Amino acid sequence: MTASQKSVLITGATSGIGESLVELCAQRNYRVIACGRNELKLATLKSNFPDIDVLQFDITDKGQIEDALGQVDSVDIVILNAGDCEYIDDVEHFDNALFERVINVNLISIGNMLPHIIPKVTQGGTISLMGSSVTYLPFPRAQAYGASKAGVDYLAQSLRLELQPKGLNVSLIQPGFIKTPLTDKNDFDMPFLMTSDQAAQRIFDGIEKNNKLIRFPKRFIYLMKLMSFLPEKLWTSMVLKGV
Ligand SMILES: NC(=O)c1ccc[n+]([C@@H]2O[C@H](COP(=O)([O-])OP(=O)(O)OC[C@H]3O[C@@H](n4cnc5c(N)ncnc54)[C@H](OP(=O)(O)O)[C@@H]3O)[C@@H](O)[C@H]2O)c1
């Protein structure tokens, strides 16, 4: 690492948006610390980008988090991107185990990583949390995913309130639909679908500009905002008919 080279730690680096972020940051000459659970995928990343460092840990395991993040001295940018989506298919027989899994991986994991991250982010550095545009409106089957990402929204804003005066930026990322293994499982239309490379570019441009809220694509965000002004009755009948 050269003296002027900035570092970026990315969770969920083994797939989708995170993998595209690794590639983009390596191209932009950042020192990349790529984090993931899947050993084989991390080894492939390392062979494709020999200059990156890799850290293998499960973000739902406190011990693994402590061991892995204990190896990081300091870092300029942290992108807490790892996450998962599972849908509640039968709300009348609410799957509380699924609910717990999703809240754990998308929200509680961030709380477990923060104590090992906040003290290591350099002055003027950034912590960026991966939310989702799902939080603009309630969607069917998204009780677990939406609730987890609503928690991430609040966490980012509340962290910023207190960390910004101490010289740390906190940003929130709210993408629309991005084509990744996570959304490949979806069985519904995904308007304005973008590639993970396009998403990575929007995200990292936003981080480099110190934007607090990084949301895209604009057409989708405007549409969601507009829909959020509809009377609840109308929105309910639209979503239950499949919009
Ligand atoms: N795709 C979209 O349309 C979209 C839209 C809005 C927000 N997001 C958010 O963007 C983030 C990335 O999603 P993606 O679409 O790129 O999905 P993805 O391709 O499925 O990638 C998810 C990443 O998270 C990692 N991960 C999951 N559980 C983990 C765990 N317990 N421990 C460590 N790593 C774990 C995965 O690692 P393994 O490979 O080891 O499983 C993988 O690298 C998620 O937070 C998602 O909610 C996605």
PDBQT file of the ligand as one rigid body, heavy atoms in Angstrom, charges set to zero:
ROOT
HETATM    1  N1  LIG A 301     -30.039  -6.881  -5.633  1.00  0.00    +0.000 N 
HETATM    2  C1  LIG A 301     -30.914  -5.914  -5.332  1.00  0.00    +0.000 C 
HETATM    3  O1  LIG A 301     -31.849  -5.615  -6.108  1.00  0.00    +0.000 OA
HETATM    4  C2  LIG A 301     -30.787  -5.157  -4.050  1.00  0.00    +0.000 A 
HETATM    5  C3  LIG A 301     -31.604  -4.031  -3.869  1.00  0.00    +0.000 A 
HETATM    6  C4  LIG A 301     -31.516  -3.321  -2.678  1.00  0.00    +0.000 A 
HETATM    7  C5  LIG A 301     -30.622  -3.712  -1.697  1.00  0.00    +0.000 A 
HETATM    8  N2  LIG A 301     -29.839  -4.829  -1.900  1.00  0.00    +0.000 N 
HETATM    9  C6  LIG A 301     -28.913  -5.206  -0.836  1.00  0.00    +0.000 C 
HETATM   10  O2  LIG A 301     -27.600  -5.273  -1.358  1.00  0.00    +0.000 OA
HETATM   11  C7  LIG A 301     -26.827  -6.191  -0.604  1.00  0.00    +0.000 C 
HETATM   12  C8  LIG A 301     -26.111  -7.153  -1.539  1.00  0.00    +0.000 C 
HETATM   13  O3  LIG A 301     -27.095  -7.863  -2.250  1.00  0.00    +0.000 OA
HETATM   14  P1  LIG A 301     -26.839  -8.585  -3.652  1.00  0.00    +0.000 P 
HETATM   15  O4  LIG A 301     -28.049  -8.348  -4.451  1.00  0.00    +0.000 OA
HETATM   16  O5  LIG A 301     -25.505  -8.253  -4.191  1.00  0.00    +0.000 OA
HETATM   17  O6  LIG A 301     -26.938 -10.114  -3.176  1.00  0.00    +0.000 OA
HETATM   18  P2  LIG A 301     -26.004 -11.403  -3.388  1.00  0.00    +0.000 P 
HETATM   19  O7  LIG A 301     -25.469 -11.426  -4.767  1.00  0.00    +0.000 OA
HETATM   20  O8  LIG A 301     -26.826 -12.539  -2.912  1.00  0.00    +0.000 OA
HETATM   21  O9  LIG A 301     -24.797 -11.137  -2.377  1.00  0.00    +0.000 OA
HETATM   22  C9  LIG A 301     -24.997 -11.176  -0.998  1.00  0.00    +0.000 C 
HETATM   23  C10 LIG A 301     -23.645 -11.145  -0.332  1.00  0.00    +0.000 C 
HETATM   24  O10 LIG A 301     -23.828 -11.137   1.086  1.00  0.00    +0.000 OA
HETATM   25  C11 LIG A 301     -23.038 -12.169   1.650  1.00  0.00    +0.000 C 
HETATM   26  N3  LIG A 301     -23.642 -12.747   2.839  1.00  0.00    +0.000 N 
HETATM   27  C12 LIG A 301     -24.909 -13.174   3.012  1.00  0.00    +0.000 A 
HETATM   28  N4  LIG A 301     -25.057 -13.718   4.234  1.00  0.00    +0.000 NA
HETATM   29  C13 LIG A 301     -23.839 -13.653   4.834  1.00  0.00    +0.000 A 
HETATM   30  C14 LIG A 301     -23.344 -14.059   6.093  1.00  0.00    +0.000 A 
HETATM   31  N5  LIG A 301     -24.133 -14.655   7.005  1.00  0.00    +0.000 N 
HETATM   32  N6  LIG A 301     -22.048 -13.827   6.369  1.00  0.00    +0.000 NA
HETATM   33  C15 LIG A 301     -21.237 -13.232   5.479  1.00  0.00    +0.000 A 
HETATM   34  N7  LIG A 301     -21.647 -12.813   4.261  1.00  0.00    +0.000 NA
HETATM   35  C16 LIG A 301     -22.930 -13.030   3.952  1.00  0.00    +0.000 A 
HETATM   36  C17 LIG A 301     -22.947 -13.217   0.562  1.00  0.00    +0.000 C 
HETATM   37  O11 LIG A 301     -21.847 -14.060   0.830  1.00  0.00    +0.000 OA
HETATM   38  P3  LIG A 301     -21.831 -15.631   0.379  1.00  0.00    +0.000 P 
HETATM   39  O12 LIG A 301     -21.485 -15.603  -1.068  1.00  0.00    +0.000 OA
HETATM   40  O13 LIG A 301     -20.795 -16.221   1.216  1.00  0.00    +0.000 OA
HETATM   41  O14 LIG A 301     -23.213 -16.184   0.631  1.00  0.00    +0.000 OA
HETATM   42  C18 LIG A 301     -22.791 -12.354  -0.670  1.00  0.00    +0.000 C 
HETATM   43  O15 LIG A 301     -21.463 -11.959  -0.848  1.00  0.00    +0.000 OA
HETATM   44  C19 LIG A 301     -27.806  -6.880   0.367  1.00  0.00    +0.000 C 
HETATM   45  O16 LIG A 301     -27.736  -6.239   1.641  1.00  0.00    +0.000 OA
HETATM   46  C20 LIG A 301     -29.175  -6.576  -0.266  1.00  0.00    +0.000 C 
HETATM   47  O17 LIG A 301     -30.213  -6.576   0.679  1.00  0.00    +0.000 OA
HETATM   48  C21 LIG A 301     -29.898  -5.550  -3.048  1.00  0.00    +0.000 A 
ENDROOT
TORSDOF 0
